[in-house]
Amino acid sequence: MFPSVRNGTKRGGIFSRPRKVMDGLLVLRAFLATAHHGSFSAAARQAGVVPSVIAKRVDQLEWRLGRRLFHRSTRAVRLTEFGRAALSRIQRIVGEFDHLVETAAERRPALQGRIRVKAPTSLTILHLGEMLGGFQRAHPGIDLDVCVMDRPANPLEEGFDIAIGSAPVLHPGIVEVPLCPLRRVVCAAPDYLRRRGVPRHPRDLATHDCLNFSPTGTQWSFDGGKGPIIVDIQAKLNANDLQVLLAAARRGNGIAMLSRYVAASSLEAGELVPVLPEFPISEMWIKALVPEARLGVPRVRALLEWLQTALSPVPPWDRDSPERRAGVRANAEAGIGAERKPDRRSRKLRTEPAPRRVLAGASGRGGAAALTQAATACRPARLRRGRHPHPLDPDQGPSTDG
């Protein structure tokens, strides 16, 4: 009689071995990528992680072998003599495993059954709808039951296999699977800023008309040079749908804090421009909340992998960074000030997305623990701070009061 998954999670149980195998493959792939590119940074970009992760994996392999694989310098990473000898053998090991996986996939039965998904309204309309449609096209045996709403949901209590959202809510028996960073932008129409002036500090929002997303409350949180800045805004408009706020902002009715995937096209068209860009907004993540017992269901895991592939390491709405160009174009079209290039030190969001291989090998309680570790590991680093000219007020620099 086979041991249960519960017993298998203990040290020495048969179900503890796949995790070690997958971790070992990650280490070997990190070595191969570093050897191919000659740098940890390039290998990290290929793997969708930060360079320190690649370096740590190579260190683990060197420790296990008891030999140096690379000569390291500030300019390059070069294979040692032992590293060159090991390269072909490791390539063969990884290649044979990949071939085994491909062969198994060809014989794997088609996915079937129903998946209940809760998803945010605007994100689903703009992006997730296409992703879910693509998944169902790839797996015709899957039936999808999609409930679109913006309020938080406990999938265990409400019967969802996956609940997608960004609310920082923890529920017992639920695993959080990070999908991608949720970047937000404070923005307004050029006409509104001409009439009411450009705020220079988050505290200035107290004298402005604010358009507020009601599920997140009336406190807007920013990262200042001396710590968090929390502002209680007086909402000119409260709405539980981001499209309503977008329409009001484009009409010049006030300043809105919008998710970038909602504001991207309006920023690109110059209908909206960023406000207070030198004060980054506190970070959030789009996550999939999954009942722990559902992680072992193949169709649920397959959909999670599909979404992570589509959204990581950079979500589609962030890949072109339209808001960086929108301000310059709006400036030129409005004839207000000269065009100015963004500062080289402008901040970039550095993330380490949840490793998809961890998800692919996860099942039962052991899989839940692996995904929980992945969720902890992929919290984004703090934004690097820079100075950004506002497109409607090019002659005055940002406030240094944090």
LUMMAR-708019 format. One line per 3 residues: for each residue x, y, z of N, C-alpha, C. Coordinates in steps of 0.02 Angstrom, whole numbers, always signed. Example, Ala and Ser with C-alpha at 12.3 -4.5 7.8 and 13.67 -1.06 7.14 Angstrom:
% LUMMAR-708019
+660:-284:+390:+615:-225:+390:+660:-165:+390; +642:-112:+354:+684:-53:+357:+645:+2:+394
//
This chain:
% LUMMAR-708019
+43:-60:+0:+0:+0:+0:+44:+62:+0; +28:+109:-44:+69:+169:-50:+58:+214:+10; +111:+247:+34:+103:+295:+89:+62:+354:+66
+28:+386:+112:-13:+443:+95:+31:+504:+82; +2:+554:+49:+38:+616:+37:+58:+649:+102; +14:+643:+153:+30:+672:+219:+95:+642:+245
+101:+575:+243:+162:+544:+267:+220:+557:+221; +205:+566:+156:+259:+576:+108:+294:+643:+117; +265:+689:+151:+297:+754:+159:+349:+753:+213
+352:+700:+253:+402:+696:+305:+470:+680:+274; +522:+695:+310:+589:+683:+286:+597:+609:+272; +622:+594:+211:+632:+525:+192:+573:+494:+157
+514:+527:+157:+456:+500:+122:+467:+503:+47; +432:+461:+10:+445:+457:-62:+423:+521:-97; +375:+558:-69:+351:+618:-102:+397:+678:-89
+448:+670:-48:+495:+725:-37:+548:+728:-92; +556:+674:-131:+609:+671:-180:+597:+715:-241; +536:+719:-270:+527:+762:-328:+548:+834:-316
+535:+860:-257:+555:+929:-242:+630:+937:-248; +668:+886:-221:+741:+890:-224:+764:+885:-297; +731:+842:-336:+750:+835:-406:+740:+901:-443
+682:+934:-432:+668:+997:-467:+716:+1051:-445; +733:+1054:-381:+781:+1103:-357:+849:+1091:-390; +868:+1027:-396:+932:+1011:-428:+934:+1031:-500
+877:+1023:-535:+875:+1045:-606:+880:+1120:-612; +850:+1157:-566:+857:+1230:-567:+930:+1250:-560; +966:+1215:-516:+1037:+1230:-506:+1077:+1215:-569
+1063:+1158:-601:+1099:+1140:-662:+1083:+1189:-719; +1020:+1209:-724:+1002:+1257:-777:+1035:+1325:-765; +1042:+1345:-701:+1076:+1407:-685:+1149:+1404:-708
+1181:+1347:-697:+1251:+1338:-720:+1255:+1343:-796; +1210:+1309:-831:+1213:+1309:-905:+1201:+1379:-932; +1153:+1415:-904:+1138:+1483:-929:+1197:+1529:-916
+1228:+1524:-858:+1286:+1566:-842:+1345:+1550:-888; +1356:+1486:-901:+1410:+1466:-946:+1397:+1492:-1017; +1334:+1492:-1039:+1318:+1514:-1106:+1325:+1589:-1114
+1300:+1627:-1066:+1300:+1700:-1071:+1363:+1733:-1044; +1398:+1699:-999:+1458:+1728:-970:+1445:+1781:-917; +1384:+1782:-891:+1368:+1829:-837:+1307:+1805:-800
+1305:+1822:-735:+1246:+1805:-695:+1186:+1847:-716; +1198:+1910:-735:+1142:+1955:-753:+1105:+1930:-814; +1142:+1911:-866:+1110:+1886:-927:+1074:+1820:-914
+1104:+1777:-874:+1071:+1714:-856:+1008:+1726:-817; +1009:+1777:-773:+950:+1793:-733:+893:+1819:-777; +910:+1861:-827:+858:+1886:-873:+825:+1829:-910
+864:+1780:-931:+836:+1723:-966:+789:+1683:-921; +808:+1675:-858:+768:+1636:-811:+711:+1675:-780; +711:+1742:-788:+658:+1782:-758:+666:+1792:-683
+729:+1792:-659:+742:+1802:-588:+795:+1856:-581; +814:+1873:-519:+866:+1922:-508:+934:+1887:-508; +989:+1923:-524:+1055:+1892:-529:+1077:+1855:-466
+1058:+1881:-407:+1079:+1849:-345:+1053:+1777:-339; +995:+1763:-369:+967:+1696:-367:+1010:+1648:-409; +1031:+1671:-469:+1074:+1630:-511:+1140:+1617:-477
+1169:+1670:-448:+1233:+1662:-413:+1228:+1612:-356; +1173:+1615:-319:+1163:+1570:-263:+1157:+1497:-287; +1121:+1487:-342:+1114:+1419:-368:+1181:+1391:-392
+1222:+1433:-424:+1288:+1410:-445:+1331:+1394:-383; +1326:+1437:-332:+1363:+1423:-270:+1343:+1355:-240; +1277:+1340:-242:+1254:+1276:-216:+1283:+1218:-255
+1287:+1224:-321:+1316:+1171:-362:+1390:+1163:-347; +1427:+1218:-341:+1498:+1214:-326:+1509:+1183:-257; +1467:+1200:-209:+1473:+1171:-142:+1461:+1096:-144
+1412:+1075:-183:+1396:+1003:-187:+1451:+964:-221; +1482:+995:-273:+1535:+961:-309:+1603:+967:-275; +1609:+1018:-232:+1672:+1030:-199:+1725:+1058:-244
+1705:+1088:-300:+1753:+1117:-347:+1726:+1183:-374; +1771:+1227:-394:+1751:+1290:-426:+1732:+1278:-499; +1676:+1306:-520:+1654:+1300:-589:+1669:+1363:-630
+1675:+1420:-596:+1685:+1483:-631:+1740:+1524:-597; +1778:+1560:-639:+1820:+1614:-614:+1778:+1678:-616; +1770:+1712:-560:+1728:+1771:-557:+1770:+1834:-554
+1749:+1884:-591:+1779:+1951:-587:+1724:+2002:-594; +1740:+2065:-585:+1689:+2118:-591:+1665:+2126:-662; +1703:+2101:-711:+1685:+2110:-781:+1655:+2048:-814
+1674:+1990:-791:+1652:+1930:-826:+1653:+1870:-779; +1619:+1818:-801:+1618:+1753:-766:+1642:+1701:-817; +1699:+1668:-802:+1728:+1621:-850:+1732:+1552:-819
+1722:+1501:-861:+1725:+1432:-838:+1796:+1414:-817; +1802:+1377:-761:+1865:+1348:-743:+1877:+1286:-785; +1936:+1256:-779:+1950:+1194:-817:+1901:+1139:-797
+1887:+1134:-732:+1838:+1085:-710:+1768:+1102:-736; +1752:+1167:-738:+1687:+1188:-764:+1678:+1170:-837; +1731:+1177:-877:+1726:+1158:-948:+1716:+1083:-955
+1750:+1044:-913:+1742:+972:-916:+1672:+950:-896; +1642:+987:-848:+1575:+969:-823:+1520:+992:-870; +1534:+1040:-913:+1482:+1071:-954:+1445:+1021:-997
+1482:+980:-1034:+1449:+933:-1080:+1408:+881:-1043; +1432:+859:-985:+1395:+809:-947:+1330:+838:-920; +1333:+900:-896:+1273:+931:-869:+1223:+946:-926
+1248:+966:-984:+1204:+976:-1041:+1167:+912:-1059; +1203:+856:-1056:+1172:+792:-1072:+1119:+773:-1021; +1134:+784:-957:+1086:+767:-903:+1022:+807:-911
+1027:+872:-920:+969:+916:-926:+931:+900:-991; +968:+887:-1044:+935:+870:-1108:+895:+806:-1103; +923:+755:-1070:+886:+692:-1063:+823:+702:-1021
+827:+744:-969:+768:+756:-928:+714:+792:-969; +734:+844:-1007:+686:+880:-1048:+653:+834:-1099; +692:+788:-1128:+663:+741:-1175:+612:+696:-1141
+629:+674:-1080:+582:+632:-1042:+517:+669:-1029; +521:+732:-1010:+460:+772:-996:+419:+780:-1059; +452:+793:-1116:+415:+801:-1179:+380:+737:-1199
+414:+681:-1189:+384:+616:-1206:+324:+602:-1162; +330:+617:-1097:+275:+606:-1051:+215:+650:-1068; +230:+713:-1088:+176:+760:-1105:+136:+735:-1164
+169:+702:-1213:+134:+677:-1271:+84:+622:-1253; +99:+585:-1198:+55:+530:-1178:+7:+550:-1123; +12:+612:-1100:-30:+634:-1044:-103:+642:-1068
-150:+619:-1030:-220:+627:-1051:-241:+700:-1052; -288:+716:-1097:-311:+785:-1104:-345:+808:-1040; -337:+872:-1024:-369:+900:-965:-444:+905:-976
-481:+889:-925:-554:+892:-929:-582:+916:-862; -642:+944:-865:-676:+964:-804:-689:+1039:-801; -720:+1061:-747:-739:+1131:-739:-692:+1165:-690
-676:+1229:-705:-636:+1271:-661:-676:+1334:-646; -686:+1348:-582:-721:+1409:-562:-670:+1462:-544; -675:+1519:-576:-626:+1573:-568:-661:+1637:-550
-635:+1671:-498:-657:+1739:-482:-602:+1787:-505; -620:+1841:-540:-569:+1886:-568:-594:+1958:-565; -548:+2007:-560:-567:+2077:-559:-598:+2099:-626
-643:+2147:-622:-681:+2167:-682:-637:+2195:-737; -602:+2251:-724:-564:+2284:-777:-507:+2240:-802; -472:+2207:-757:-417:+2164:-778:-442:+2108:-824
-500:+2081:-809:-527:+2027:-850:-547:+2053:-919; -580:+2111:-920:-602:+2139:-984:-542:+2156:-1028; -490:+2184:-999:-433:+2208:-1038:-382:+2154:-1054
-373:+2105:-1009:-319:+2057:-1019:-337:+1985:-1003; -366:+1973:-945:-376:+1903:-924:-425:+1866:-969; -473:+1902:-997:-521:+1869:-1042:-486:+1835:-1100
-437:+1870:-1131:-399:+1841:-1186:-358:+1781:-1161; -328:+1788:-1102:-287:+1733:-1076:-329:+1671:-1061; -387:+1682:-1031:-431:+1625:-1015:-458:+1593:-1079
-473:+1636:-1129:-495:+1609:-1193:-441:+1567:-1226; -379:+1590:-1222:-324:+1552:-1251:-313:+1486:-1216; -322:+1486:-1150:-315:+1424:-1112:-369:+1374:-1132
-430:+1397:-1139:-484:+1352:-1157:-476:+1326:-1229; -449:+1368:-1272:-436:+1346:-1341:-383:+1290:-1341; -332:+1297:-1297:-279:+1247:-1294:-303:+1183:-1260
-356:+1189:-1218:-382:+1131:-1181:-458:+1128:-1191; -481:+1101:-1248:-553:+1102:-1263:-596:+1064:-1213; -566:+1020:-1174:-605:+982:-1126:-619:+1019:-1062
-595:+1081:-1056:-604:+1121:-996:-666:+1165:-1002; -707:+1165:-951:-763:+1213:-946:-745:+1265:-894; -752:+1328:-912:-735:+1384:-867:-798:+1417:-841
-799:+1430:-776:-853:+1467:-744:-820:+1529:-713; -825:+1586:-748:-789:+1647:-727:-838:+1695:-696; -823:+1716:-634:-863:+1766:-598:-821:+1829:-593
-846:+1883:-625:-809:+1946:-627:-836:+1992:-572; -792:+2010:-525:-811:+2057:-472:-747:+2084:-440; -753:+2142:-408:-694:+2176:-382:-684:+2166:-307
-733:+2140:-272:-724:+2131:-200:-681:+2069:-186; -645:+2068:-129:-607:+2009:-111:-653:+1949:-99; -626:+1889:-111:-666:+1829:-101:-622:+1775:-70
-651:+1738:-24:-618:+1679:+3:-639:+1620:-40; -594:+1594:-82:-615:+1541:-129:-639:+1478:-95; -615:+1464:-35:-636:+1404:+0:-709:+1409:+21
-729:+1469:+44:-798:+1479:+67:-847:+1488:+10; -823:+1518:-46:-868:+1535:-101:-864:+1486:-159; -824:+1433:-151:-824:+1380:-201:-785:+1394:-264
-734:+1436:-261:-692:+1449:-319:-630:+1405:-317; -607:+1383:-376:-543:+1349:-380:-486:+1399:-377; -497:+1458:-407:-446:+1511:-409:-482:+1577:-400
-458:+1619:-354:-484:+1687:-346:-426:+1735:-359; -431:+1775:-412:-378:+1822:-431:-394:+1890:-403; -344:+1922:-373:-354:+1988:-345:-289:+2015:-317
-293:+2073:-285:-233:+2105:-257:-242:+2124:-184; -300:+2111:-155:-312:+2130:-85:-266:+2090:-39; -234:+2123:+10:-189:+2088:+57:-228:+2050:+110
-260:+1996:+91:-302:+1958:+137:-275:+1887:+142; -268:+1862:+203:-245:+1794:+215:-303:+1753:+243; -312:+1694:+215:-364:+1649:+239:-332:+1581:+256
-354:+1549:+309:-327:+1482:+325:-346:+1432:+270; -299:+1388:+254:-312:+1338:+203:-306:+1363:+132; -281:+1425:+124:-275:+1456:+57:-201:+1469:+43
-180:+1453:-18:-112:+1467:-40:-113:+1526:-89; -69:+1575:-78:-63:+1632:-124:-9:+1617:-176; -28:+1621:-239:+19:+1611:-294:+29:+1678:-329
+87:+1711:-321:+98:+1776:-353:+98:+1769:-429; +64:+1815:-462:+61:+1814:-535:+104:+1869:-566; +97:+1931:-541:+137:+1986:-567:+128:+2046:-522
+176:+2094:-525:+167:+2155:-486:+110:+2197:-515; +73:+2229:-470:+20:+2275:-490:+46:+2346:-481; +65:+2376:-535:+91:+2444:-531:+34:+2493:-544
+33:+2545:-503:-20:+2595:-508:+10:+2663:-524; -31:+2707:-549:-8:+2774:-567:-60:+2825:-545; -37:+2880:-516:-81:+2937:-501:-79:+2982:-562
-136:+2998:-589:-137:+3034:-653:-198:+3080:-657; -194:+3124:-705:-249:+3172:-717:-246:+3197:-788; -301:+3226:-811:-302:+3255:-878:-262:+3320:-879
-227:+3336:-934:-190:+3399:-938:-234:+3460:-924; -298:+3457:-946:-343:+3514:-935:-355:+3526:-861; -363:+3471:-822:-374:+3480:-750:-312:+3511:-717
-254:+3489:-735:-192:+3515:-704:-180:+3587:-722; -200:+3608:-781:-194:+3679:-799:-241:+3721:-756; -300:+3695:-744:-349:+3734:-705:-333:+3735:-631
-311:+3679:-604:-304:+3672:-532:-232:+3672:-507; -184:+3667:-553:-114:+3665:-534:-89:+3594:-524; -23:+3587:-525:+9:+3521:-519:+31:+3510:-446
+5:+3459:-412:+28:+3445:-344:+101:+3425:-344; +138:+3449:-293:+210:+3435:-289:+226:+3385:-234; +179:+3373:-190:+189:+3326:-134:+122:+3292:-122
+123:+3228:-100:+60:+3194:-87:+12:+3233:-42; +40:+3272:+6:-5:+3310:+50:-46:+3362:+12; -21:+3383:-47:-58:+3432:-87:-124:+3404:-114
-131:+3338:-113:-193:+3308:-138:-253:+3328:-95; -241:+3352:-34:-297:+3372:+9:-336:+3430:-20; -305:+3469:-64:-339:+3527:-94:-363:+3512:-166
-359:+3449:-185:-378:+3430:-254:-439:+3385:-254; -472:+3382:-311:-527:+3335:-321:-497:+3266:-337; -511:+3217:-295:-483:+3149:-303:-537:+3100:-324
-519:+3055:-369:-564:+3004:-394:-541:+2938:-365; -582:+2907:-324:-558:+2854:-280:-591:+2786:-296; -549:+2734:-294:-573:+2665:-302:-595:+2641:-233
-660:+2636:-222:-686:+2626:-155:-664:+2561:-120; -653:+2505:-156:-632:+2444:-119:-566:+2452:-82; -523:+2499:-103:-458:+2507:-69:-459:+2560:-15
-515:+2594:-4:-520:+2644:+48:-497:+2713:+25; -501:+2762:+70:-485:+2831:+53:-416:+2853:+76; -373:+2805:+92:-304:+2821:+108:-259:+2801:+49
-222:+2850:+23:-175:+2837:-30:-105:+2835:+1; -67:+2783:-14:-3:+2772:+18:+53:+2780:-34; +104:+2820:-16:+161:+2832:-60:+225:+2814:-22
+279:+2803:-60:+345:+2793:-30:+385:+2857:-36; +401:+2888:+21:+441:+2948:+22:+513:+2933:+41; +556:+2981:+33:+627:+2970:+49:+639:+2954:+122
+594:+2976:+166:+602:+2964:+238:+553:+2913:+265; +519:+2877:+220:+471:+2827:+243:+404:+2835:+209; +356:+2793:+226:+290:+2796:+194:+254:+2862:+207
+217:+2884:+157:+175:+2943:+163:+103:+2921:+150; +61:+2928:+200:-9:+2907:+195:-53:+2969:+195; -94:+2975:+144:-136:+3035:+135:-209:+3014:+138
-248:+3048:+180:-321:+3040:+181:-351:+3088:+130; -377:+3060:+76:-404:+3103:+23:-479:+3114:+32; -503:+3170:+7:-574:+3184:+5:-598:+3168:-65
-636:+3115:-72:-654:+3090:-138:-709:+3133:-170; -693:+3161:-227:-744:+3194:-269:-790:+3141:-300; -760:+3082:-314:-798:+3027:-342:-773:+2963:-310
-818:+2922:-284:-803:+2855:-260:-836:+2806:-308; -799:+2755:-330:-829:+2705:-374:-794:+2638:-362; -832:+2584:-371:-802:+2518:-362:-782:+2487:-429
-779:+2528:-481:-758:+2505:-547:-707:+2554:-575; -649:+2528:-597:-595:+2571:-620:-612:+2607:-686; -655:+2577:-727:-673:+2609:-790:-712:+2674:-778
-752:+2675:-725:-788:+2736:-707:-739:+2791:-688; -688:+2773:-649:-637:+2822:-629:-597:+2846:-689; -581:+2800:-734:-543:+2818:-794:-582:+2869:-835
-646:+2857:-845:-686:+2903:-885:-689:+2972:-852; -696:+2974:-786:-699:+3038:-750:-633:+3075:-755; -578:+3038:-749:-512:+3070:-754:-500:+3098:-823
-519:+3062:-875:-510:+3086:-943:-553:+3148:-956; -609:+3154:-922:-651:+3214:-929:-623:+3274:-892; -570:+3265:-854:-541:+3320:-816:-575:+3333:-750
-607:+3281:-722:-645:+3291:-660:-602:+3285:-597; -540:+3263:-603:-499:+3258:-544:-438:+3214:-555; -404:+3199:-499:-344:+3158:-499:-362:+3087:-476
-341:+3037:-513:-359:+2968:-499:-296:+2926:-486; -303:+2876:-443:-251:+2825:-436:-277:+2763:-471; -246:+2746:-527:-270:+2692:-570:-218:+2638:-578
-240:+2577:-586:-194:+2523:-605:-167:+2539:-675; -104:+2522:-686:-73:+2541:-749:-107:+2507:-808; -132:+2446:-798:-164:+2413:-855:-228:+2449:-876
-258:+2488:-831:-317:+2527:-849:-298:+2593:-882; -245:+2625:-857:-227:+2691:-881:-180:+2691:-940; -153:+2633:-959:-98:+2631:-1008:-116:+2666:-1074
-174:+2649:-1103:-190:+2677:-1168:-203:+2752:-1164; -233:+2776:-1110:-245:+2848:-1102:-180:+2886:-1091; -133:+2856:-1055:-67:+2886:-1047:-31:+2888:-1114
-37:+2835:-1152:-5:+2831:-1217:-33:+2885:-1264; -99:+2897:-1260:-131:+2946:-1304:-123:+3018:-1279; -96:+3028:-1219:-89:+3095:-1192:-152:+3122:-1161
-204:+3080:-1155:-266:+3102:-1123:-256:+3109:-1047; -210:+3071:-1020:-191:+3077:-949:-115:+3083:-945; -91:+3116:-892:-20:+3121:-879:-7:+3102:-806
+53:+3074:-792:+68:+3055:-723:+73:+3115:-677; +53:+3106:-615:+58:+3156:-563:+100:+3127:-506; +142:+3168:-476:+186:+3147:-421:+228:+3086:-438
+261:+3084:-496:+299:+3024:-515:+359:+3012:-470; +383:+3066:-435:+441:+3057:-391:+423:+3025:-324; +359:+3013:-313:+336:+2979:-252:+302:+2913:-273
+341:+2859:-276:+312:+2795:-298:+256:+2772:-252; +208:+2739:-282:+151:+2714:-244:+169:+2647:-213; +147:+2637:-152:+162:+2574:-117:+142:+2514:-160
+185:+2463:-158:+179:+2408:-204:+123:+2360:-186; +94:+2329:-237:+45:+2277:-228:+60:+2222:-279; +29:+2164:-269:+37:+2108:-315:-30:+2080:-336
-35:+2060:-398:-93:+2021:-420:-77:+1948:-403; -122:+1917:-366:-111:+1849:-342:-170:+1805:-358; -155:+1741:-361:-208:+1691:-367:-214:+1657:-299
-273:+1660:-269:-287:+1626:-206:-318:+1558:-223; -286:+1505:-198:-307:+1437:-217:-316:+1396:-153; -373:+1363:-144:-380:+1316:-88:-325:+1263:-91
-294:+1251:-35:-237:+1205:-34:-255:+1137:-64; -315:+1114:-52:-335:+1049:-77:-342:+1048:-153; -348:+1107:-185:-357:+1110:-258:-291:+1114:-296
-235:+1125:-261:-171:+1131:-295:-151:+1067:-331; -173:+1010:-306:-155:+947:-337:-198:+929:-397; -249:+969:-413:-293:+954:-469:-258:+976:-533
-246:+931:-581:-206:+948:-640:-233:+1008:-679; -299:+1013:-687:-326:+1068:-727:-316:+1135:-692; -319:+1136:-626:-309:+1198:-588:-236:+1219:-593
-191:+1171:-584:-120:+1186:-590:-102:+1210:-660; -134:+1179:-711:-120:+1199:-780:-141:+1271:-793; -198:+1292:-766:-220:+1361:-776:-174:+1409:-739
-152:+1391:-679:-105:+1434:-643:-41:+1443:-683; -14:+1389:-711:+46:+1393:-751:+35:+1437:-813; -23:+1431:-843:-40:+1470:-903:-40:+1545:-886
-71:+1562:-830:-74:+1633:-810:-5:+1659:-792; +36:+1619:-757:+103:+1642:-740:+145:+1652:-802; +139:+1608:-851:+176:+1616:-913:+155:+1680:-949
+91:+1695:-948:+66:+1755:-983:+83:+1819:-947; +90:+1817:-881:+98:+1878:-841:+169:+1889:-815; +213:+1838:-818:+279:+1844:-789:+332:+1838:-844
+391:+1868:-833:+411:+1906:-774:+385:+1978:-774; +362:+2002:-833:+334:+2070:-837:+266:+2065:-870; +214:+2093:-839:+147:+2089:-868:+144:+2127:-934
+99:+2107:-979:+98:+2137:-1047:+88:+2212:-1048; +50:+2240:-1000:+38:+2312:-1001:+98:+2352:-978; +149:+2320:-948:+209:+2356:-926:+266:+2349:-975
+260:+2306:-1024:+317:+2291:-1067:+338:+2348:-1111; +292:+2391:-1129:+308:+2447:-1173:+315:+2513:-1135; +299:+2514:-1071:+303:+2574:-1029:+275:+2636:-1065
+212:+2635:-1085:+185:+2690:-1124:+184:+2756:-1087; +177:+2754:-1020:+170:+2817:-984:+234:+2858:-987; +291:+2827:-999:+354:+2865:-1003:+355:+2908:-1065
+323:+2884:-1119:+322:+2924:-1180:+263:+2971:-1182; +208:+2953:-1146:+147:+2994:-1149:+159:+3064:-1123; +197:+3070:-1069:+209:+3136:-1040:+246:+3182:-1088
+295:+3154:-1123:+334:+3195:-1170:+290:+3217:-1228; +248:+3170:-1254:+206:+3188:-1310:+153:+3239:-1291; +122:+3230:-1231:+72:+3277:-1208:+103:+3346:-1200
+163:+3347:-1176:+199:+3410:-1166:+208:+3446:-1233; +228:+3408:-1284:+241:+3438:-1350:+176:+3461:-1382; +124:+3418:-1377:+60:+3436:-1409:+28:+3497:-1376
+35:+3502:-1310:+5:+3558:-1274:+47:+3621:-1280; +109:+3613:-1304:+153:+3672:-1310:+173:+3701:-1244; +175:+3658:-1192:+193:+3683:-1125:+262:+3658:-1109
+312:+3702:-1115:+381:+3683:-1097:+414:+3643:-1152; +477:+3633:-1145:+516:+3595:-1193:+515:+3521:-1174; +527:+3479:-1225:+531:+3408:-1211:+592:+3394:-1169
+583:+3349:-1121:+639:+3330:-1079:+641:+3255:-1073; +701:+3226:-1078:+708:+3154:-1074:+704:+3132:-1001; +675:+3073:-990:+673:+3048:-921:+744:+3040:-893
+750:+3051:-828:+813:+3044:-795:+836:+2971:-797; +901:+2961:-809:+927:+2893:-812:+917:+2854:-748; +913:+2891:-693:+905:+2857:-629:+833:+2841:-612
+789:+2849:-663:+719:+2835:-649:+711:+2765:-623; +664:+2758:-578:+657:+2694:-542:+628:+2640:-586; +648:+2580:-572:+621:+2521:-607:+599:+2471:-554
+545:+2438:-567:+521:+2388:-520:+558:+2324:-532; +594:+2300:-481:+632:+2238:-487:+593:+2183:-452; +580:+2130:-488:+540:+2077:-460:+573:+2010:-473
+554:+1963:-432:+572:+1893:-445:+508:+1854:-444; +480:+1838:-504:+415:+1804:-505:+420:+1734:-477; +362:+1707:-459:+360:+1639:-432:+385:+1591:-484
+433:+1548:-467:+461:+1502:-517:+407:+1453:-540; +399:+1449:-606:+347:+1405:-633:+363:+1332:-621; +427:+1314:-617:+444:+1245:-607:+423:+1221:-538
+424:+1265:-489:+400:+1247:-423:+326:+1230:-427; +289:+1271:-464:+217:+1259:-470:+204:+1194:-507; +242:+1181:-560:+230:+1122:-601:+241:+1058:-562
+286:+1059:-512:+300:+999:-474:+264:+996:-409; +217:+1042:-396:+186:+1046:-331:+120:+1007:-330; +109:+972:-276:+45:+939:-267:+35:+927:-193
-26:+927:-171:-42:+911:-102:-11:+961:-54; +1:+939:+9:+27:+984:+59:+97:+1007:+45; +139:+960:+18:+207:+979:+2:+208:+1033:-51
+162:+1028:-101:+158:+1079:-153:+137:+1145:-125; +91:+1144:-78:+68:+1207:-47:+125:+1241:-12; +167:+1203:+22:+224:+1233:+57:+272:+1263:+8
+283:+1229:-50:+329:+1255:-100:+304:+1320:-129; +239:+1323:-142:+211:+1384:-170:+211:+1441:-120; +201:+1424:-56:+205:+1476:-5:+275:+1505:-1
+327:+1462:-7:+395:+1487:-9:+406:+1531:-69; +378:+1512:-126:+385:+1552:-187:+353:+1620:-178; +295:+1621:-145:+260:+1685:-133:+303:+1731:-91
+336:+1703:-40:+379:+1744:+3:+439:+1769:-34; +467:+1726:-78:+529:+1744:-113:+519:+1797:-165; +459:+1804:-192:+451:+1849:-249:+422:+1916:-230
+427:+1936:-167:+407:+2003:-150:+453:+2053:-184; +427:+2104:-218:+470:+2149:-257:+515:+2190:-213; +575:+2205:-241:+621:+2250:-206:+594:+2320:-206
+621:+2363:-162:+598:+2432:-160:+617:+2467:-225; +578:+2516:-242:+591:+2554:-303:+652:+2599:-293; +694:+2600:-345:+749:+2647:-343:+722:+2717:-357
+746:+2766:-319:+718:+2832:-324:+757:+2876:-373; +721:+2914:-412:+752:+2961:-459:+711:+3024:-462; +731:+3071:-501:+695:+3133:-508:+664:+3135:-578
+600:+3151:-581:+564:+3152:-644:+531:+3220:-653; +543:+3254:-709:+506:+3316:-722:+433:+3301:-738; +388:+3342:-715:+318:+3333:-733:+307:+3364:-801
+272:+3329:-847:+264:+3354:-915:+227:+3421:-919; +187:+3438:-868:+151:+3501:-871:+184:+3555:-828; +239:+3540:-798:+272:+3590:-756:+348:+3579:-759
+379:+3589:-818:+448:+3569:-828:+498:+3613:-792; +479:+3672:-768:+528:+3718:-741:+539:+3711:-666; +500:+3670:-635:+507:+3664:-562:+520:+3592:-544
+573:+3579:-507:+591:+3511:-489:+547:+3484:-435; +553:+3418:-423:+510:+3386:-372:+528:+3407:-302; +480:+3404:-258:+492:+3419:-188:+538:+3366:-158
+580:+3387:-113:+624:+3339:-79:+597:+3321:-11; +539:+3346:+6:+509:+3330:+71:+478:+3261:+68; +505:+3213:+104:+479:+3145:+101:+440:+3128:+161
//
